[in-house]
Amino acid sequence: MYVPELFPDWSDKTILIVEDEEIIRIFFDGALKVTKAKLLFAENGYEGIKIALSNESIDCILMDIRMPILDGYEAIKSIKAAKPGLPVIVQTAYALSHDRKKAYEAGCDEYISKPVRIEVLYSVLAKYLGNYTTGG
């Protein structure tokens, strides 16, 4: 059951989700649709870079690491080189300490392990999208 006052209101925010797995894109779509944020999707790092660099309205990026064509590490480096202030949150099933270290070295601002818990997702996003206000 949808109860609007239980979800953050990010109706003035745009989130880019860079993820190659359709089921994970569906998860993020469902989890974030209730926040009213505008969602943009890319299926690989190359598409993620193109969208991030051509769209000034993006407030935050959720970036997978292991993807075809161009991985998340390289995509983060390219995005951060052009837009150092744009928050990039890694979301990955590869939660080993060296993966985490490599993600931070690439320039990510935050790191979330899959499976992603919605409360954790909202909490981490709230750090970068402003206060956790609720709609309703």
N, CA, C and O atoms as CSV, one atom per row, in Angstrom:
chain,resi,resn,atom,element,x,y,z
A,1,MET,N,N,0.848,-1.184,0.000
A,1,MET,CA,C,0.000,0.000,0.000
A,1,MET,C,C,0.889,1.241,0.000
A,1,MET,O,O,1.835,1.333,0.782
A,2,TYR,N,N,0.587,2.174,-0.862
A,2,TYR,CA,C,1.342,3.425,-0.971
A,2,TYR,C,C,0.823,4.427,0.050
A,2,TYR,O,O,-0.357,4.778,0.044
A,3,VAL,N,N,1.697,4.877,0.912
A,3,VAL,CA,C,1.361,5.904,1.902
A,3,VAL,C,C,2.344,7.053,1.674
A,3,VAL,O,O,3.494,6.963,2.104
A,4,PRO,N,N,1.917,8.139,1.000
A,4,PRO,CA,C,2.839,9.194,0.574
A,4,PRO,C,C,3.722,9.771,1.669
A,4,PRO,O,O,4.885,10.081,1.413
A,5,GLU,N,N,3.203,9.923,2.878
A,5,GLU,CA,C,4.002,10.545,3.933
A,5,GLU,C,C,5.160,9.678,4.415
A,5,GLU,O,O,5.973,10.136,5.218
A,6,LEU,N,N,5.250,8.440,3.945
A,6,LEU,CA,C,6.349,7.560,4.333
A,6,LEU,C,C,7.557,7.660,3.407
A,6,LEU,O,O,8.600,7.068,3.686
A,7,PHE,N,N,7.428,8.400,2.312
A,7,PHE,CA,C,8.486,8.447,1.310
A,7,PHE,C,C,9.038,9.861,1.164
A,7,PHE,O,O,8.309,10.837,1.342
A,8,PRO,N,N,10.329,9.972,0.840
A,8,PRO,CA,C,10.886,11.304,0.600
A,8,PRO,C,C,10.259,11.935,-0.631
A,8,PRO,O,O,9.844,11.233,-1.554
A,9,ASP,N,N,10.191,13.246,-0.645
A,9,ASP,CA,C,9.672,13.975,-1.797
A,9,ASP,C,C,10.851,14.613,-2.514
A,9,ASP,O,O,11.360,15.651,-2.090
A,10,TRP,N,N,11.278,13.990,-3.595
A,10,TRP,CA,C,12.367,14.507,-4.398
A,10,TRP,C,C,11.850,14.893,-5.780
A,10,TRP,O,O,12.516,14.672,-6.792
A,11,SER,N,N,10.653,15.472,-5.803
A,11,SER,CA,C,10.019,15.818,-7.075
A,11,SER,C,C,10.826,16.847,-7.864
A,11,SER,O,O,10.623,16.990,-9.070
A,12,ASP,N,N,11.736,17.562,-7.208
A,12,ASP,CA,C,12.567,18.540,-7.903
A,12,ASP,C,C,13.961,18.004,-8.212
A,12,ASP,O,O,14.858,18.780,-8.542
A,13,LYS,N,N,14.159,16.675,-8.109
A,13,LYS,CA,C,15.469,16.064,-8.308
A,13,LYS,C,C,15.466,15.123,-9.507
A,13,LYS,O,O,14.437,14.564,-9.885
A,14,THR,N,N,16.652,14.967,-10.090
A,14,THR,CA,C,16.845,14.025,-11.195
A,14,THR,C,C,17.965,13.073,-10.814
A,14,THR,O,O,19.048,13.498,-10.410
A,15,ILE,N,N,17.694,11.780,-10.948
A,15,ILE,CA,C,18.659,10.736,-10.603
A,15,ILE,C,C,18.955,9.919,-11.859
A,15,ILE,O,O,18.042,9.437,-12.528
A,16,LEU,N,N,20.235,9.773,-12.165
A,16,LEU,CA,C,20.670,8.914,-13.272
A,16,LEU,C,C,21.057,7.559,-12.683
A,16,LEU,O,O,21.874,7.487,-11.765
A,17,ILE,N,N,20.474,6.496,-13.206
A,17,ILE,CA,C,20.768,5.132,-12.761
A,17,ILE,C,C,21.505,4.432,-13.890
A,17,ILE,O,O,20.957,4.227,-14.974
A,18,VAL,N,N,22.758,4.067,-13.624
A,18,VAL,CA,C,23.590,3.396,-14.629
A,18,VAL,C,C,23.697,1.938,-14.188
A,18,VAL,O,O,24.407,1.618,-13.234
A,19,GLU,N,N,22.989,1.064,-14.890
A,19,GLU,CA,C,22.838,-0.337,-14.476
A,19,GLU,C,C,22.525,-1.182,-15.693
A,19,GLU,O,O,21.630,-0.846,-16.468
A,20,ASP,N,N,23.260,-2.286,-15.875
A,20,ASP,CA,C,23.029,-3.138,-17.039
A,20,ASP,C,C,21.981,-4.216,-16.806
A,20,ASP,O,O,21.438,-4.748,-17.774
A,21,GLU,N,N,21.681,-4.551,-15.579
A,21,GLU,CA,C,20.710,-5.618,-15.283
A,21,GLU,C,C,19.285,-5.057,-15.230
A,21,GLU,O,O,18.979,-4.178,-14.424
A,22,GLU,N,N,18.428,-5.582,-16.100
A,22,GLU,CA,C,17.057,-5.085,-16.173
A,22,GLU,C,C,16.322,-5.223,-14.844
A,22,GLU,O,O,15.592,-4.311,-14.454
A,23,ILE,N,N,16.492,-6.321,-14.151
A,23,ILE,CA,C,15.772,-6.535,-12.894
A,23,ILE,C,C,16.168,-5.500,-11.840
A,23,ILE,O,O,15.339,-5.101,-11.023
A,24,ILE,N,N,17.413,-5.070,-11.855
A,24,ILE,CA,C,17.877,-4.043,-10.914
A,24,ILE,C,C,17.319,-2.676,-11.324
A,24,ILE,O,O,16.949,-1.876,-10.465
A,25,ARG,N,N,17.258,-2.410,-12.622
A,25,ARG,CA,C,16.639,-1.157,-13.091
A,25,ARG,C,C,15.177,-1.110,-12.666
A,25,ARG,O,O,14.684,-0.061,-12.251
A,26,ILE,N,N,14.482,-2.238,-12.767
A,26,ILE,CA,C,13.080,-2.307,-12.343
A,26,ILE,C,C,12.964,-2.044,-10.846
A,26,ILE,O,O,12.059,-1.335,-10.408
A,27,PHE,N,N,13.883,-2.617,-10.053
A,27,PHE,CA,C,13.889,-2.378,-8.610
A,27,PHE,C,C,14.029,-0.885,-8.314
A,27,PHE,O,O,13.240,-0.329,-7.550
A,28,PHE,N,N,15.035,-0.230,-8.917
A,28,PHE,CA,C,15.254,1.192,-8.651
A,28,PHE,C,C,14.073,2.031,-9.130
A,28,PHE,O,O,13.687,2.995,-8.469
A,29,ASP,N,N,13.502,1.670,-10.266
A,29,ASP,CA,C,12.333,2.387,-10.768
A,29,ASP,C,C,11.204,2.334,-9.737
A,29,ASP,O,O,10.593,3.356,-9.425
A,30,GLY,N,N,10.931,1.141,-9.213
A,30,GLY,CA,C,9.865,0.991,-8.223
A,30,GLY,C,C,10.185,1.683,-6.912
A,30,GLY,O,O,9.326,2.340,-6.325
A,31,ALA,N,N,11.418,1.538,-6.453
A,31,ALA,CA,C,11.817,2.116,-5.168
A,31,ALA,C,C,11.835,3.638,-5.216
A,31,ALA,O,O,11.547,4.291,-4.213
A,32,LEU,N,N,12.172,4.210,-6.371
A,32,LEU,CA,C,12.331,5.661,-6.456
A,32,LEU,C,C,11.147,6.377,-7.078
A,32,LEU,O,O,11.020,7.593,-6.932
A,33,LYS,N,N,10.278,5.652,-7.769
A,33,LYS,CA,C,9.110,6.282,-8.385
A,33,LYS,C,C,8.257,6.990,-7.335
A,33,LYS,O,O,7.721,8.068,-7.595
A,34,VAL,N,N,8.129,6.394,-6.155
A,34,VAL,CA,C,7.296,6.970,-5.093
A,34,VAL,C,C,7.882,8.263,-4.532
A,34,VAL,O,O,7.183,9.010,-3.848
A,35,THR,N,N,9.157,8.536,-4.813
A,35,THR,CA,C,9.776,9.778,-4.342
A,35,THR,C,C,9.490,10.931,-5.293
A,35,THR,O,O,9.766,12.087,-4.971
A,36,LYS,N,N,8.941,10.624,-6.458
A,36,LYS,CA,C,8.613,11.578,-7.514
A,36,LYS,C,C,9.844,12.168,-8.193
A,36,LYS,O,O,9.722,13.123,-8.960
A,37,ALA,N,N,11.029,11.618,-7.925
A,37,ALA,CA,C,12.238,12.072,-8.615
A,37,ALA,C,C,12.136,11.702,-10.085
A,37,ALA,O,O,11.518,10.698,-10.438
A,38,LYS,N,N,12.741,12.515,-10.942
A,38,LYS,CA,C,12.842,12.167,-12.360
A,38,LYS,C,C,13.976,11.157,-12.480
A,38,LYS,O,O,15.080,11.401,-11.994
A,39,LEU,N,N,13.709,10.034,-13.120
A,39,LEU,CA,C,14.703,8.971,-13.261
A,39,LEU,C,C,15.162,8.849,-14.705
A,39,LEU,O,O,14.354,8.790,-15.632
A,40,LEU,N,N,16.474,8.812,-14.872
A,40,LEU,CA,C,17.078,8.565,-16.180
A,40,LEU,C,C,17.853,7.265,-16.075
A,40,LEU,O,O,18.410,6.966,-15.019
A,41,PHE,N,N,17.899,6.487,-17.145
A,41,PHE,CA,C,18.566,5.190,-17.110
A,41,PHE,C,C,19.601,5.068,-18.222
A,41,PHE,O,O,19.402,5.540,-19.341
A,42,ALA,N,N,20.721,4.416,-17.878
A,42,ALA,CA,C,21.757,4.060,-18.848
A,42,ALA,C,C,22.122,2.606,-18.583
A,42,ALA,O,O,22.122,2.162,-17.434
A,43,GLU,N,N,22.435,1.861,-19.647
A,43,GLU,CA,C,22.704,0.429,-19.503
A,43,GLU,C,C,24.183,0.082,-19.450
A,43,GLU,O,O,24.532,-1.088,-19.291
A,44,ASN,N,N,25.060,1.072,-19.581
A,44,ASN,CA,C,26.501,0.819,-19.464
A,44,ASN,C,C,27.204,2.130,-19.135
A,44,ASN,O,O,26.601,3.202,-19.190
A,45,GLY,N,N,28.464,2.034,-18.797
A,45,GLY,CA,C,29.214,3.210,-18.399
A,45,GLY,C,C,29.325,4.272,-19.475
A,45,GLY,O,O,29.287,5.467,-19.181
A,46,TYR,N,N,29.462,3.840,-20.724
A,46,TYR,CA,C,29.568,4.785,-21.828
A,46,TYR,C,C,28.294,5.631,-21.948
A,46,TYR,O,O,28.362,6.855,-22.064
A,47,GLU,N,N,27.118,4.957,-21.919
A,47,GLU,CA,C,25.846,5.683,-21.964
A,47,GLU,C,C,25.713,6.599,-20.751
A,47,GLU,O,O,25.217,7.720,-20.860
A,48,GLY,N,N,26.163,6.109,-19.593
A,48,GLY,CA,C,26.096,6.904,-18.368
A,48,GLY,C,C,26.880,8.207,-18.494
A,48,GLY,O,O,26.404,9.266,-18.087
A,49,ILE,N,N,28.075,8.124,-19.056
A,49,ILE,CA,C,28.896,9.319,-19.261
A,49,ILE,C,C,28.188,10.289,-20.202
A,49,ILE,O,O,28.087,11.480,-19.909
A,50,LYS,N,N,27.696,9.778,-21.335
A,50,LYS,CA,C,27.020,10.635,-22.314
A,50,LYS,C,C,25.848,11.373,-21.681
A,50,LYS,O,O,25.691,12.578,-21.875
A,51,ILE,N,N,25.023,10.651,-20.921
A,51,ILE,CA,C,23.851,11.280,-20.293
A,51,ILE,C,C,24.289,12.266,-19.216
A,51,ILE,O,O,23.767,13.380,-19.149
A,52,ALA,N,N,25.236,11.872,-18.378
A,52,ALA,CA,C,25.677,12.735,-17.280
A,52,ALA,C,C,26.276,14.037,-17.780
A,52,ALA,O,O,26.038,15.097,-17.202
A,53,LEU,N,N,27.050,13.961,-18.849
A,53,LEU,CA,C,27.731,15.156,-19.335
A,53,LEU,C,C,26.846,16.046,-20.207
A,53,LEU,O,O,27.159,17.216,-20.429
A,54,SER,N,N,25.750,15.490,-20.695
A,54,SER,CA,C,24.875,16.285,-21.563
A,54,SER,C,C,23.620,16.784,-20.854
A,54,SER,O,O,22.800,17.470,-21.463
A,55,ASN,N,N,23.461,16.449,-19.574
A,55,ASN,CA,C,22.244,16.815,-18.854
A,55,ASN,C,C,22.612,17.557,-17.574
A,55,ASN,O,O,23.100,16.956,-16.617
A,56,GLU,N,N,22.378,18.848,-17.564
A,56,GLU,CA,C,22.730,19.680,-16.405
A,56,GLU,C,C,21.780,19.499,-15.222
A,56,GLU,O,O,22.082,19.960,-14.121
A,57,SER,N,N,20.651,18.844,-15.423
A,57,SER,CA,C,19.666,18.727,-14.341
A,57,SER,C,C,19.908,17.528,-13.422
A,57,SER,O,O,19.184,17.360,-12.441
A,58,ILE,N,N,20.898,16.698,-13.713
A,58,ILE,CA,C,21.144,15.511,-12.882
A,58,ILE,C,C,21.705,15.939,-11.528
A,58,ILE,O,O,22.683,16.681,-11.445
A,59,ASP,N,N,21.052,15.447,-10.465
A,59,ASP,CA,C,21.453,15.775,-9.092
A,59,ASP,C,C,22.313,14.694,-8.458
A,59,ASP,O,O,23.061,14.963,-7.519
A,60,CYS,N,N,22.209,13.469,-8.969
A,60,CYS,CA,C,22.912,12.344,-8.352
A,60,CYS,C,C,22.927,11.174,-9.334
A,60,CYS,O,O,22.033,11.032,-10.169
A,61,ILE,N,N,23.966,10.335,-9.214
A,61,ILE,CA,C,24.085,9.154,-10.070
A,61,ILE,C,C,24.208,7.914,-9.197
A,61,ILE,O,O,24.984,7.889,-8.241
A,62,LEU,N,N,23.438,6.887,-9.533
A,62,LEU,CA,C,23.600,5.555,-8.951
A,62,LEU,C,C,24.325,4.724,-10.003
A,62,LEU,O,O,23.796,4.499,-11.092
A,63,MET,N,N,25.531,4.270,-9.680
A,63,MET,CA,C,26.410,3.641,-10.673
A,63,MET,C,C,26.749,2.205,-10.297
A,63,MET,O,O,27.270,1.939,-9.215
A,64,ASP,N,N,26.442,1.280,-11.214
A,64,ASP,CA,C,26.905,-0.096,-11.058
A,64,ASP,C,C,28.377,-0.130,-11.461
A,64,ASP,O,O,28.863,0.772,-12.143
A,65,ILE,N,N,29.073,-1.166,-11.037
A,65,ILE,CA,C,30.501,-1.276,-11.345
A,65,ILE,C,C,30.758,-2.200,-12.530
A,65,ILE,O,O,31.426,-1.811,-13.488
A,66,ARG,N,N,30.240,-3.406,-12.469
A,66,ARG,CA,C,30.500,-4.398,-13.519
A,66,ARG,C,C,29.429,-4.287,-14.598
A,66,ARG,O,O,28.290,-4.718,-14.420
A,67,MET,N,N,29.833,-3.690,-15.734
A,67,MET,CA,C,28.921,-3.502,-16.852
A,67,MET,C,C,29.661,-3.718,-18.165
A,67,MET,O,O,30.887,-3.631,-18.217
A,68,PRO,N,N,28.906,-3.999,-19.223
A,68,PRO,CA,C,29.547,-4.150,-20.538
A,68,PRO,C,C,29.957,-2.791,-21.103
A,68,PRO,O,O,29.541,-1.745,-20.605
A,69,ILE,N,N,30.767,-2.828,-22.132
A,69,ILE,CA,C,31.256,-1.677,-22.895
A,69,ILE,C,C,32.229,-0.828,-22.080
A,69,ILE,O,O,33.379,-0.659,-22.485
A,70,LEU,N,N,31.790,-0.291,-20.938
A,70,LEU,CA,C,32.668,0.504,-20.079
A,70,LEU,C,C,32.214,0.309,-18.638
A,70,LEU,O,O,31.047,0.532,-18.315
A,71,ASP,N,N,33.132,-0.106,-17.777
A,71,ASP,CA,C,32.737,-0.382,-16.395
A,71,ASP,C,C,32.520,0.905,-15.598
A,71,ASP,O,O,32.864,2.000,-16.042
A,72,GLY,N,N,31.948,0.741,-14.428
A,72,GLY,CA,C,31.617,1.874,-13.576
A,72,GLY,C,C,32.819,2.655,-13.094
A,72,GLY,O,O,32.742,3.875,-12.947
A,73,TYR,N,N,33.931,1.978,-12.844
A,73,TYR,CA,C,35.132,2.688,-12.386
A,73,TYR,C,C,35.562,3.747,-13.400
A,73,TYR,O,O,35.804,4.900,-13.043
A,74,GLU,N,N,35.655,3.344,-14.662
A,74,GLU,CA,C,36.084,4.267,-15.712
A,74,GLU,C,C,35.037,5.355,-15.947
A,74,GLU,O,O,35.377,6.510,-16.203
A,75,ALA,N,N,33.770,4.977,-15.857
A,75,ALA,CA,C,32.699,5.968,-16.031
A,75,ALA,C,C,32.761,7.020,-14.933
A,75,ALA,O,O,32.599,8.209,-15.206
A,76,ILE,N,N,32.991,6.598,-13.701
A,76,ILE,CA,C,33.093,7.546,-12.582
A,76,ILE,C,C,34.245,8.518,-12.822
A,76,ILE,O,O,34.087,9.726,-12.648
A,77,LYS,N,N,35.400,7.992,-13.220
A,77,LYS,CA,C,36.561,8.858,-13.467
A,77,LYS,C,C,36.237,9.923,-14.511
A,77,LYS,O,O,36.567,11.095,-14.331
A,78,SER,N,N,35.597,9.517,-15.591
A,78,SER,CA,C,35.264,10.468,-16.659
A,78,SER,C,C,34.255,11.506,-16.193
A,78,SER,O,O,34.409,12.695,-16.472
A,79,ILE,N,N,33.233,11.066,-15.491
A,79,ILE,CA,C,32.195,11.988,-15.015
A,79,ILE,C,C,32.785,12.968,-14.005
A,79,ILE,O,O,32.530,14.170,-14.080
A,80,LYS,N,N,33.571,12.455,-13.066
A,80,LYS,CA,C,34.152,13.316,-12.030
A,80,LYS,C,C,35.172,14.301,-12.608
A,80,LYS,O,O,35.338,15.400,-12.078
A,81,ALA,N,N,35.851,13.918,-13.684
A,81,ALA,CA,C,36.798,14.837,-14.326
A,81,ALA,C,C,36.065,16.060,-14.869
A,81,ALA,O,O,36.579,17.177,-14.804
A,82,ALA,N,N,34.874,15.847,-15.399
A,82,ALA,CA,C,34.103,16.939,-15.990
A,82,ALA,C,C,33.187,17.631,-14.983
A,82,ALA,O,O,32.961,18.838,-15.065
A,83,LYS,N,N,32.664,16.858,-14.036
A,83,LYS,CA,C,31.716,17.391,-13.059
A,83,LYS,C,C,32.080,16.883,-11.658
A,83,LYS,O,O,31.406,16.005,-11.121
A,84,PRO,N,N,33.137,17.430,-11.075
A,84,PRO,CA,C,33.618,16.916,-9.792
A,84,PRO,C,C,32.610,17.015,-8.648
A,84,PRO,O,O,32.695,16.247,-7.690
A,85,GLY,N,N,31.673,17.935,-8.729
A,85,GLY,CA,C,30.694,18.101,-7.661
A,85,GLY,C,C,29.458,17.226,-7.784
A,85,GLY,O,O,28.621,17.213,-6.881
A,86,LEU,N,N,29.328,16.496,-8.883
A,86,LEU,CA,C,28.152,15.639,-9.083
A,86,LEU,C,C,28.312,14.356,-8.273
A,86,LEU,O,O,29.235,13.582,-8.525
A,87,PRO,N,N,27.423,14.119,-7.300
A,87,PRO,CA,C,27.557,12.921,-6.464
A,87,PRO,C,C,27.330,11.627,-7.247
A,87,PRO,O,O,26.367,11.498,-8.001
A,88,VAL,N,N,28.240,10.676,-7.048
A,88,VAL,CA,C,28.128,9.357,-7.663
A,88,VAL,C,C,28.124,8.326,-6.540
A,88,VAL,O,O,29.065,8.228,-5.753
A,89,ILE,N,N,27.039,7.564,-6.491
A,89,ILE,CA,C,26.889,6.519,-5.484
A,89,ILE,C,C,27.010,5.173,-6.185
A,89,ILE,O,O,26.204,4.839,-7.053
A,90,VAL,N,N,28.011,4.416,-5.805
A,90,VAL,CA,C,28.188,3.085,-6.371
A,90,VAL,C,C,27.181,2.151,-5.717
A,90,VAL,O,O,26.997,2.172,-4.500
A,91,GLN,N,N,26.532,1.332,-6.538
A,91,GLN,CA,C,25.644,0.288,-6.035
A,91,GLN,C,C,26.070,-0.988,-6.750
A,91,GLN,O,O,25.951,-1.109,-7.969
A,92,THR,N,N,26.572,-1.938,-5.959
A,92,THR,CA,C,27.174,-3.117,-6.585
A,92,THR,C,C,27.054,-4.354,-5.717
A,92,THR,O,O,26.954,-4.271,-4.493
A,93,ALA,N,N,27.064,-5.501,-6.377
A,93,ALA,CA,C,27.090,-6.783,-5.666
A,93,ALA,C,C,28.515,-7.146,-5.274
A,93,ALA,O,O,28.728,-8.066,-4.484
A,94,TYR,N,N,29.488,-6.431,-5.817
A,94,TYR,CA,C,30.891,-6.699,-5.518
A,94,TYR,C,C,31.297,-5.884,-4.302
A,94,TYR,O,O,31.765,-4.752,-4.418
A,95,ALA,N,N,31.108,-6.485,-3.134
A,95,ALA,CA,C,31.266,-5.745,-1.884
A,95,ALA,C,C,32.547,-6.091,-1.135
A,95,ALA,O,O,32.624,-5.887,0.076
A,96,LEU,N,N,33.536,-6.603,-1.822
A,96,LEU,CA,C,34.810,-6.891,-1.172
A,96,LEU,C,C,35.548,-5.588,-0.907
A,96,LEU,O,O,35.322,-4.586,-1.585
A,97,SER,N,N,36.428,-5.608,0.080
A,97,SER,CA,C,37.102,-4.374,0.484
A,97,SER,C,C,37.913,-3.757,-0.654
A,97,SER,O,O,37.972,-2.532,-0.765
A,98,HIS,N,N,38.537,-4.576,-1.498
A,98,HIS,CA,C,39.310,-3.995,-2.603
A,98,HIS,C,C,38.404,-3.355,-3.657
A,98,HIS,O,O,38.803,-2.393,-4.313
A,99,ASP,N,N,37.182,-3.886,-3.823
A,99,ASP,CA,C,36.229,-3.266,-4.744
A,99,ASP,C,C,35.797,-1.904,-4.210
A,99,ASP,O,O,35.711,-0.930,-4.958
A,100,ARG,N,N,35.530,-1.850,-2.924
A,100,ARG,CA,C,35.130,-0.597,-2.279
A,100,ARG,C,C,36.256,0.444,-2.417
A,100,ARG,O,O,36.008,1.596,-2.773
A,101,LYS,N,N,37.478,0.023,-2.134
A,101,LYS,CA,C,38.631,0.915,-2.220
A,101,LYS,C,C,38.800,1.441,-3.647
A,101,LYS,O,O,39.042,2.631,-3.853
A,102,LYS,N,N,38.672,0.552,-4.619
A,102,LYS,CA,C,38.820,0.930,-6.022
A,102,LYS,C,C,37.724,1.927,-6.438
A,102,LYS,O,O,37.981,2.848,-7.212
A,103,ALA,N,N,36.515,1.737,-5.923
A,103,ALA,CA,C,35.409,2.651,-6.234
A,103,ALA,C,C,35.684,4.045,-5.681
A,103,ALA,O,O,35.459,5.043,-6.365
A,104,TYR,N,N,36.167,4.114,-4.451
A,104,TYR,CA,C,36.490,5.423,-3.864
A,104,TYR,C,C,37.672,6.072,-4.585
A,104,TYR,O,O,37.696,7.287,-4.777
A,105,GLU,N,N,38.643,5.263,-4.978
A,105,GLU,CA,C,39.782,5.806,-5.727
A,105,GLU,C,C,39.341,6.361,-7.078
A,105,GLU,O,O,39.927,7.321,-7.578
A,106,ALA,N,N,38.312,5.760,-7.669
A,106,ALA,CA,C,37.777,6.243,-8.950
A,106,ALA,C,C,37.032,7.565,-8.771
A,106,ALA,O,O,36.852,8.316,-9.729
A,107,GLY,N,N,36.600,7.845,-7.533
A,107,GLY,CA,C,35.944,9.119,-7.263
A,107,GLY,C,C,34.528,9.040,-6.751
A,107,GLY,O,O,33.862,10.069,-6.642
A,108,CYS,N,N,34.035,7.835,-6.427
A,108,CYS,CA,C,32.656,7.751,-5.941
A,108,CYS,C,C,32.530,8.455,-4.585
A,108,CYS,O,O,33.504,8.588,-3.844
A,109,ASP,N,N,31.321,8.897,-4.285
A,109,ASP,CA,C,31.049,9.607,-3.043
A,109,ASP,C,C,30.492,8.685,-1.962
A,109,ASP,O,O,30.611,8.966,-0.770
A,110,GLU,N,N,29.889,7.592,-2.387
A,110,GLU,CA,C,29.247,6.665,-1.450
A,110,GLU,C,C,29.207,5.287,-2.100
A,110,GLU,O,O,29.356,5.155,-3.314
A,111,TYR,N,N,29.003,4.269,-1.276
A,111,TYR,CA,C,29.063,2.884,-1.745
A,111,TYR,C,C,27.945,2.102,-1.071
A,111,TYR,O,O,27.875,2.052,0.157
A,112,ILE,N,N,27.068,1.491,-1.866
A,112,ILE,CA,C,25.968,0.669,-1.348
A,112,ILE,C,C,26.122,-0.733,-1.912
A,112,ILE,O,O,26.316,-0.908,-3.115
A,113,SER,N,N,26.035,-1.729,-1.043
A,113,SER,CA,C,26.123,-3.123,-1.480
A,113,SER,C,C,24.745,-3.660,-1.855
A,113,SER,O,O,23.743,-3.338,-1.216
A,114,LYS,N,N,24.714,-4.477,-2.894
A,114,LYS,CA,C,23.494,-5.192,-3.276
A,114,LYS,C,C,23.425,-6.481,-2.466
A,114,LYS,O,O,24.472,-7.051,-2.161
A,115,PRO,N,N,22.267,-6.953,-2.113
A,115,PRO,CA,C,20.970,-6.358,-2.435
A,115,PRO,C,C,20.759,-5.061,-1.657
A,115,PRO,O,O,21.061,-4.972,-0.467
A,116,VAL,N,N,20.239,-4.069,-2.354
A,116,VAL,CA,C,20.036,-2.744,-1.779
A,116,VAL,C,C,18.762,-2.741,-0.943
A,116,VAL,O,O,17.696,-3.157,-1.399
A,117,ARG,N,N,18.897,-2.263,0.289
A,117,ARG,CA,C,17.719,-2.077,1.144
A,117,ARG,C,C,17.185,-0.672,0.911
A,117,ARG,O,O,17.951,0.291,0.871
A,118,ILE,N,N,15.882,-0.557,0.757
A,118,ILE,CA,C,15.270,0.726,0.423
A,118,ILE,C,C,15.589,1.793,1.475
A,118,ILE,O,O,15.848,2.945,1.127
A,119,GLU,N,N,15.573,1.416,2.762
A,119,GLU,CA,C,15.865,2.406,3.807
A,119,GLU,C,C,17.282,2.953,3.646
A,119,GLU,O,O,17.518,4.148,3.821
A,120,VAL,N,N,18.225,2.065,3.311
A,120,VAL,CA,C,19.613,2.483,3.103
A,120,VAL,C,C,19.695,3.381,1.868
A,120,VAL,O,O,20.371,4.409,1.892
A,121,LEU,N,N,19.021,3.001,0.807
A,121,LEU,CA,C,19.013,3.794,-0.419
A,121,LEU,C,C,18.513,5.207,-0.139
A,121,LEU,O,O,19.165,6.178,-0.523
A,122,TYR,N,N,17.368,5.333,0.524
A,122,TYR,CA,C,16.807,6.649,0.821
A,122,TYR,C,C,17.745,7.453,1.719
A,122,TYR,O,O,17.937,8.650,1.509
A,123,SER,N,N,18.316,6.805,2.701
A,123,SER,CA,C,19.207,7.489,3.639
A,123,SER,C,C,20.452,8.031,2.938
A,123,SER,O,O,20.851,9.174,3.164
A,124,VAL,N,N,21.058,7.210,2.092
A,124,VAL,CA,C,22.258,7.642,1.368
A,124,VAL,C,C,21.898,8.741,0.366
A,124,VAL,O,O,22.604,9.746,0.276
A,125,LEU,N,N,20.831,8.568,-0.373
A,125,LEU,CA,C,20.430,9.598,-1.335
A,125,LEU,C,C,20.125,10.917,-0.644
A,125,LEU,O,O,20.428,11.981,-1.183
A,126,ALA,N,N,19.528,10.862,0.547
A,126,ALA,CA,C,19.172,12.082,1.284
A,126,ALA,C,C,20.394,12.934,1.595
A,126,ALA,O,O,20.285,14.156,1.699
A,127,LYS,N,N,21.556,12.305,1.744
A,127,LYS,CA,C,22.801,13.059,1.998
A,127,LYS,C,C,23.117,13.997,0.827
A,127,LYS,O,O,23.697,15.066,1.015
A,128,TYR,N,N,22.733,13.588,-0.361
A,128,TYR,CA,C,23.111,14.315,-1.578
A,128,TYR,C,C,21.952,15.058,-2.243
A,128,TYR,O,O,22.168,15.961,-3.052
A,129,LEU,N,N,20.738,14.678,-1.902
A,129,LEU,CA,C,19.576,15.320,-2.512
A,129,LEU,C,C,18.902,16.304,-1.578
A,129,LEU,O,O,17.814,16.801,-1.868
A,130,GLY,N,N,19.538,16.581,-0.474
A,130,GLY,CA,C,18.947,17.507,0.487
A,130,GLY,C,C,18.258,16.746,1.597
A,130,GLY,O,O,18.320,15.519,1.677
A,131,ASN,N,N,17.601,17.507,2.449
A,131,ASN,CA,C,17.000,16.868,3.615
A,131,ASN,C,C,15.932,15.858,3.198
A,131,ASN,O,O,15.342,15.960,2.123
A,132,TYR,N,N,15.708,14.915,4.044
A,132,TYR,CA,C,14.746,13.841,3.805
A,132,TYR,C,C,13.366,14.355,4.142
A,132,TYR,O,O,12.838,14.093,5.222
A,133,THR,N,N,12.782,15.093,3.206
A,133,THR,CA,C,11.433,15.582,3.420
A,133,THR,C,C,10.455,14.528,2.939
A,133,THR,O,O,10.812,13.665,2.136
A,134,THR,N,N,9.256,14.590,3.411
A,134,THR,CA,C,8.265,13.620,2.973
A,134,THR,C,C,7.141,14.326,2.255
A,134,THR,O,O,6.773,15.456,2.578
A,135,GLY,N,N,6.609,13.633,1.279
A,135,GLY,CA,C,5.488,14.185,0.523
A,135,GLY,C,C,4.185,13.948,1.242
A,135,GLY,O,O,4.162,13.428,2.357
A,136,GLY,N,N,3.115,14.327,0.609
A,136,GLY,CA,C,1.825,14.028,1.213
A,136,GLY,C,C,0.932,15.133,1.273
A,136,GLY,O,O,-0.188,14.996,1.764
